[in-house]
Amino acid sequence: MNYNEIIQAVAVYALPVIFAITLHEAAHAYAAKYFGDLTAYAQGRMSLNPIKHIDPLGTIVIPLVVLAMSQGQFFFGYAKPVPVNYSALRNPRKQMAYVALAGPASNFAMAFGWMVLGLLMIGAGVSEPFPLKVAQAGINANLLFFALNMLPIPPLDGGRIMTSILPPRYGNKFAMIEPYGFVILIALMLTHSLGYLIAPFHIAAGFALDMLATPITIFLN
């Protein structure tokens, strides 16, 4: 893949990735507020304004570098974490899981939204490739965010969920690996193991999307 194709890939993925990150973080903030923690809300993080959530390094630099190094086949990035005071939740151990799950759930919902948009464009006879590619990128990006964040590695959402559902004795010990979570992810990427670990989540979410979209596909045909 040459640089022109990489630039095209960035143009196609830019909007879906910004939406994916923004709604993911806003969903965490909304869930935290719903269950009693106003920390993120007080800091303005319950917002659909991307600037509130963008981390210059994790949201811009790293995804561009990874996209270029993988020749447009893969990207990785992160936003500014939403601050959550779990002790302020009405039922911290149980509701920690709900707050964590809100992010991946928003990505699944967005993937479905992009899929519906793509099907509607096809049904309306849209032949311009760019909007169709953007819709497909929206599906791909959100499924990837969903699958990656469901990995049971703190501080990813799956790690928070695992900490919540484990008995307190083991959950507290499991949470102690959080400072090393990012290093573990980098190691998994460098050893080409990450794709295998997220594949079950990615496949399951893709299957669920196809099932949900089947009635729409039948209706449009």
Backbone torsions as a table, in degrees:
resi	resn	phi	psi	omega
1	MET	NA	126.5	179.6
2	ASN	-87.0	177.1	-175.2
3	TYR	-66.2	-32.3	177.2
4	ASN	-62.2	-40.2	179.2
5	GLU	-69.6	-34.5	177.2
6	ILE	-65.9	-42.5	178.3
7	ILE	-61.9	-41.0	177.5
8	GLN	-63.2	-39.9	178.8
9	ALA	-64.0	-40.4	177.8
10	VAL	-62.9	-42.9	-179.7
11	ALA	-62.8	-38.8	-179.3
12	VAL	-70.5	-39.2	-173.9
13	TYR	-89.0	-14.8	-172.4
14	ALA	-55.7	-56.0	-176.6
15	LEU	-64.8	-47.5	178.7
16	PRO	-59.9	-39.1	-178.7
17	VAL	-68.3	-41.6	178.3
18	ILE	-61.5	-44.3	177.2
19	PHE	-62.8	-42.8	-177.1
20	ALA	-61.7	-45.0	-179.1
21	ILE	-68.9	-45.2	-175.8
22	THR	-62.8	-50.2	-178.3
23	LEU	-69.6	-32.0	177.7
24	HIS	-59.8	-50.5	-177.7
25	GLU	-71.1	-39.3	178.2
26	ALA	-62.8	-34.0	178.7
27	ALA	-64.9	-40.4	175.8
28	HIS	-59.7	-46.4	-178.0
29	ALA	-62.8	-42.4	-179.9
30	TYR	-64.1	-45.0	-178.9
31	ALA	-64.0	-41.2	179.2
32	ALA	-61.4	-43.9	178.8
33	LYS	-64.0	-41.2	-178.7
34	TYR	-59.9	-36.9	-177.0
35	PHE	-94.7	7.8	169.6
36	GLY	116.3	-7.7	-179.3
37	ASP	-100.0	118.1	-176.5
38	LEU	-97.8	8.8	-175.0
39	THR	-58.3	-55.0	-178.2
40	ALA	-65.0	-38.9	178.8
41	TYR	-61.6	-43.3	-179.4
42	ALA	-65.9	-26.8	179.9
43	GLN	-93.0	8.1	176.5
44	GLY	76.2	19.1	-177.2
45	ARG	-88.2	-9.3	174.4
46	MET	-85.6	64.9	-171.1
47	SER	-138.8	149.5	174.9
48	LEU	-94.3	10.0	176.0
49	ASN	-81.3	113.1	-176.5
50	PRO	-57.1	-31.5	-176.9
51	ILE	-60.5	-29.8	180.0
52	LYS	-66.4	-23.7	-172.0
53	HIS	-113.8	-14.9	-174.1
54	ILE	-72.5	132.4	170.3
55	ASP	-106.1	119.6	-174.3
56	PRO	-51.8	-42.3	-179.1
57	LEU	-75.3	-53.3	-173.3
58	GLY	-75.8	-26.2	-176.1
59	THR	-97.8	-23.2	-175.1
60	ILE	-117.1	-59.3	-172.2
61	VAL	-68.2	-54.3	-176.5
62	ILE	-61.7	-46.3	178.0
63	PRO	-59.2	-39.2	179.5
64	LEU	-66.1	-41.5	179.8
65	VAL	-65.5	-45.6	-179.5
66	VAL	-64.9	-40.6	179.5
67	LEU	-62.9	-41.7	179.6
68	ALA	-68.9	-43.5	-178.2
69	MET	-67.4	-30.5	179.5
70	SER	-91.8	6.2	-179.8
71	GLN	57.9	42.4	174.9
72	GLY	77.5	9.8	-176.4
73	GLN	-95.4	-15.9	-175.3
74	PHE	-154.0	150.3	173.9
75	PHE	-142.9	156.8	-179.2
76	PHE	-148.8	137.2	179.1
77	GLY	-168.7	-179.7	179.8
78	TYR	-156.4	161.8	177.7
79	ALA	-108.5	178.0	174.4
80	LYS	-66.0	126.3	-179.6
81	PRO	-60.6	140.1	175.8
82	VAL	-75.5	126.5	179.6
83	PRO	-71.4	126.5	178.8
84	VAL	-129.3	125.4	174.3
85	ASN	-96.3	94.0	-172.5
86	TYR	-63.5	-27.0	179.1
87	SER	-68.8	-17.5	179.2
88	ALA	-84.6	-11.1	177.8
89	LEU	-69.4	150.3	-176.8
90	ARG	-66.4	-34.1	176.3
91	ASN	-135.5	82.4	-168.8
92	PRO	-52.0	-49.5	-174.3
93	ARG	-65.5	-42.9	-178.9
94	LYS	-74.3	-45.7	-173.1
95	GLN	-78.8	-16.4	171.8
96	MET	-56.5	-39.9	-179.8
97	ALA	-66.6	-40.1	-179.5
98	TYR	-66.5	-41.2	178.8
99	VAL	-63.6	-41.7	179.3
100	ALA	-67.0	-42.0	-177.1
101	LEU	-68.2	-23.1	-177.7
102	ALA	-58.7	-36.0	-179.1
103	GLY	-65.2	-59.3	177.6
104	PRO	-58.8	-35.2	178.6
105	ALA	-62.0	-38.4	177.8
106	SER	-65.7	-36.2	177.9
107	ASN	-66.9	-39.2	176.7
108	PHE	-63.7	-42.8	179.4
109	ALA	-63.2	-40.2	178.9
110	MET	-68.1	-38.0	177.0
111	ALA	-59.7	-41.8	177.7
112	PHE	-64.5	-41.4	178.2
113	GLY	-61.0	-44.2	177.9
114	TRP	-64.7	-36.6	179.0
115	MET	-65.4	-44.3	178.3
116	VAL	-61.8	-42.9	178.8
117	LEU	-60.5	-44.0	178.7
118	GLY	-62.3	-43.1	179.1
119	LEU	-64.1	-39.2	179.0
120	LEU	-66.3	-39.8	178.3
121	MET	-64.7	-41.7	178.2
122	ILE	-64.7	-43.1	179.1
123	GLY	-63.7	-29.7	179.0
124	ALA	-84.8	-0.5	177.5
125	GLY	82.8	20.0	177.7
126	VAL	-67.0	124.5	-178.3
127	SER	-112.6	-10.0	177.1
128	GLU	-63.4	121.9	-173.0
129	PRO	-68.5	-31.2	-172.6
130	PHE	-60.8	-52.3	-179.7
131	PRO	-63.3	-31.9	177.1
132	LEU	-67.7	-38.2	177.4
133	LYS	-67.3	-37.2	178.4
134	VAL	-64.4	-42.8	178.6
135	ALA	-62.2	-42.6	178.0
136	GLN	-66.0	-37.5	177.1
137	ALA	-64.1	-36.7	177.5
138	GLY	-61.8	-40.8	177.0
139	ILE	-64.8	-49.8	-176.6
140	ASN	-61.8	-46.5	-176.5
141	ALA	-63.5	-44.6	-176.9
142	ASN	-72.6	-34.3	174.8
143	LEU	-65.1	-38.5	178.7
144	LEU	-66.5	-44.9	177.7
145	PHE	-61.1	-42.4	178.6
146	PHE	-59.1	-53.1	-175.6
147	ALA	-63.7	-43.8	-178.6
148	LEU	-63.9	-43.9	-176.8
149	ASN	-73.6	-16.7	177.9
150	MET	-83.7	-6.1	176.6
151	LEU	-61.1	133.4	-178.7
152	PRO	-78.9	60.3	178.6
153	ILE	-128.0	110.3	175.3
154	PRO	-61.2	140.9	10.6
155	PRO	-95.6	18.0	176.2
156	LEU	-64.1	159.9	-176.4
157	ASP	-59.9	-37.2	177.5
158	GLY	-62.2	-33.6	176.1
159	GLY	-67.3	-39.4	176.7
160	ARG	-63.9	-42.0	-179.8
161	ILE	-63.7	-43.3	179.2
162	MET	-62.3	-42.4	177.7
163	THR	-59.9	-37.0	-177.7
164	SER	-70.9	-39.7	-173.5
165	ILE	-87.4	-18.2	176.9
166	LEU	-71.7	151.3	172.1
167	PRO	-54.7	145.0	-174.7
168	PRO	-49.1	-40.2	-178.4
169	ARG	-59.4	-43.7	-178.2
170	TYR	-85.1	-32.3	178.7
171	GLY	-62.6	-40.7	179.2
172	ASN	-65.6	-38.7	177.4
173	LYS	-68.4	-40.5	179.5
174	PHE	-62.1	-38.5	-178.7
175	ALA	-65.6	-18.2	-177.9
176	MET	-69.7	-14.0	178.5
177	ILE	-83.7	-3.6	-176.2
178	GLU	-54.2	-42.4	179.9
179	PRO	-60.3	-19.8	-178.0
180	TYR	-104.0	4.3	-175.4
181	GLY	-59.9	-44.2	-178.2
182	PHE	-66.7	-38.2	177.9
183	VAL	-63.8	-39.9	178.2
184	ILE	-62.0	-42.2	179.3
185	LEU	-63.0	-44.0	178.8
186	ILE	-61.5	-42.5	179.2
187	ALA	-62.7	-40.8	178.3
188	LEU	-64.9	-37.0	177.6
189	MET	-66.9	-45.4	-176.7
190	LEU	-66.8	-29.3	179.6
191	THR	-93.6	6.6	178.7
192	HIS	59.2	30.3	179.8
193	SER	-97.5	-19.1	-173.2
194	LEU	-61.2	-42.6	-178.9
195	GLY	-59.0	-37.7	-179.9
196	TYR	-68.7	-35.0	-177.1
197	LEU	-74.5	-35.6	-178.7
198	ILE	-86.0	-12.7	-175.9
199	ALA	-55.3	-45.2	-179.3
200	PRO	-60.2	-40.8	178.3
201	PHE	-67.1	-40.9	-179.0
202	HIS	-64.7	-45.7	-178.8
203	ILE	-65.0	-44.2	-179.2
204	ALA	-63.2	-43.1	179.6
205	ALA	-67.0	-40.1	178.0
206	GLY	-63.3	-40.2	177.6
207	PHE	-63.5	-43.4	179.0
208	ALA	-62.4	-39.9	178.0
209	LEU	-62.4	-44.5	179.8
210	ASP	-60.7	-39.8	179.2
211	MET	-65.0	-42.3	-179.8
212	LEU	-68.0	-32.2	-176.5
213	ALA	-85.2	-12.1	-176.8
214	THR	-56.7	-47.3	178.8
215	PRO	-59.3	-37.4	-180.0
216	ILE	-68.3	-41.6	178.9
217	THR	-62.4	-42.9	178.8
218	ILE	-63.6	-42.8	-179.3
219	PHE	-62.9	-42.2	-176.9
220	LEU	-73.7	-23.8	179.1
221	ASN	-89.6	NA	NA
